[in-house]
């Protein structure tokens, strides 16, 4: 778990020092930083050793499991840094359309590593499907800004003019240009 190592180093703590204040073995700290041997109880002790409250960790774990795997929160995590992000994106589109489950879109997308263009794409998509299914837009959509530079998803020069005309409203307002059938699946 790279983030534990980063926090430890930021706090100028050694692995041995963190192990001592956390009440866990030095070897456990090494394994946890590698992403191995991770138990919630151990993470709680390490969190306390880093100055966090254990209840905060439990709240984050609860939040993680409260969100459905098909939710926009988790889908954004799957899309982030993934060259095959379209697979996860369209699975989300299919899931939201078929279930019309408001819980899939209640929490904002995970944004730590998610590029702005994908955040804007998710917001435009959610708003478009909400309009189509007569669902209320989630509040987080209004907090996602438009892109500074136009993004033509097709990437094909000859289709740009058509995408300018055909893009649904919520895509255009975020400076994203797609073909009319972009959200359609066979």
N, C-alpha and C positions, 0 to 999 in steps of 0.2 A: 504494500500500500504506500505508494510513492508520496502521497500527501502527508502521511505521518512523518516520514523521513524529512520532508521539506520543513514542516513545522518544528521538528526537533532541531534541525540545523539552524533555522531562523532564531530559535530560542537559545542557540549556542549550547545545546545539550549533547552529550555523548550518548551512545547507545547504553553504556553501563550506567551513566547518570540517570537516564530516563527509566531504566529497569529498576534502579534503587528507589526512586521516588514513586514509581508506580506499584512497587511490590510484586513485580514479575521477574522471571529469570532473564538474564542477558540474552540467552539463546532464543527466548520467546520474542524479544524485541527484534532480533535479526530475522526470524521467520516471518513475523507480522509485516515488517518492512518489505519483504519479498512477496507478500501476499499469500503466505502459507500459514497454516495453523491458526486461523482467525476465528476466535469465539467471541461472542458478544460480551461476555464477562471480562475477558482479557482486554478487549477494546475499551470497555468502561474504565478499567484500571489505568490503561495508557492515556485515555482522555483526561482523567483526573491528574495524571502525572504531567500532562501538557497544560494544565490550568483550565480545562473545560469542566462543565457540570455533566455528570452521568445522565441526568434526565434529558439533557439536550440531545445526546447520542440516541437515546431511546425514542425521542420524538422524531428524529430523522429516520430512524429505522421504521417506525410506525408509518411515517409519511410515504416512504419508499414502497411499502407493502400495501398501503391504502390505494395507491394508484394502480389501475389495471395495466397489465403488460401492453395492451393495445392503446393505452392513453397517449395523448400528444406529449405528455411529460416523458414517458419512456421511449416513445418513437423518436423524439428529438435526440435522446442519448444514443440511440442506434444509428441515427443519421450522421451524427457528429463525427467528422474525420473518416467517414466511410465512403469510398468512391462508388459503392453500389447503393447509395442512399435512396435511390428511386424505388427500390424493392420495398424498403421499410415504409417509405412515404405512401406508395400506392396501396400497400396492405392497410395502412391507417385510413386512407380514403375509403376503401371498401368496407372496413369495419364500421366507421362512423356512418356511412350511408346506409348500411344494412341494419344496424342496431338503433341508430338515432339516439344513442345513449349519451346523455348530457355529461355523465361522469367522465367520459373519455376526453372531454375538452375543458373541464372545470379548472384544473391547475395549468398554469403557464408551462410552455415547453422548457425542458432543462436547457439552460442557456450558457453554462460555463464555457464550453468549447464549441458551441454551435455558431457557425458563421452567420452574420447578419442577413445574408441573402436567403438562407434556409429558414431563419426565424420569420422573415417577411413572407416567405412562401407558405409556411404553416399557417400564419395568421390569415393571409388572403384565402387560403383553401378552407379553413374553418369558417370564415365569414361567408364564403360563397355557398358552402354546403348548408350552413345554418339558414341562409336565405331560401335555398332550394327546398329545405325540409321544414321551413317555418319554425325554426328553433331560435332562441335568443342567443345573441352573440356573447361569448364570455368577455369579461372586462379586460383581461390581459391583452386581447387583440388590439384594443385602442392604444396600448402602450408600445406597440411595435411600429417603429418608424418606416418610412419609405426608403428605398435605396438611393444613394447619391448618384449612382451610375445605372442606367437602364440595363436590365438583365433579360435577354431573349433566350428562353430555355431551349428552343430548337437548335440554336447555334448555327442555323443555316441562313446565310445572307439573303437569299431570295425569298425567304418566308417572313422576314422582319416586317415588311409593309402589311402583310396579311395579319400578323400577330398584333400589330398596333391597332388594327380595326377590330379584331375578334376578341381580344382579351376581355374577360369579365371585369366588371367595375372594381372589385376589391383587389384584383391583381394590378390593374392600371394605376390605381391610387398609390400603390407601393412601388411603382416603377418596374413591375414585372410583366413581361409580355409573353403570352402563350397562345396557342391555337385554341379555337372555340371548343374543341373536343379534348382538351388537355386532361380534364378530370374524368373523361369517359373511359370505360374499360370494356373490352370485348366480352 
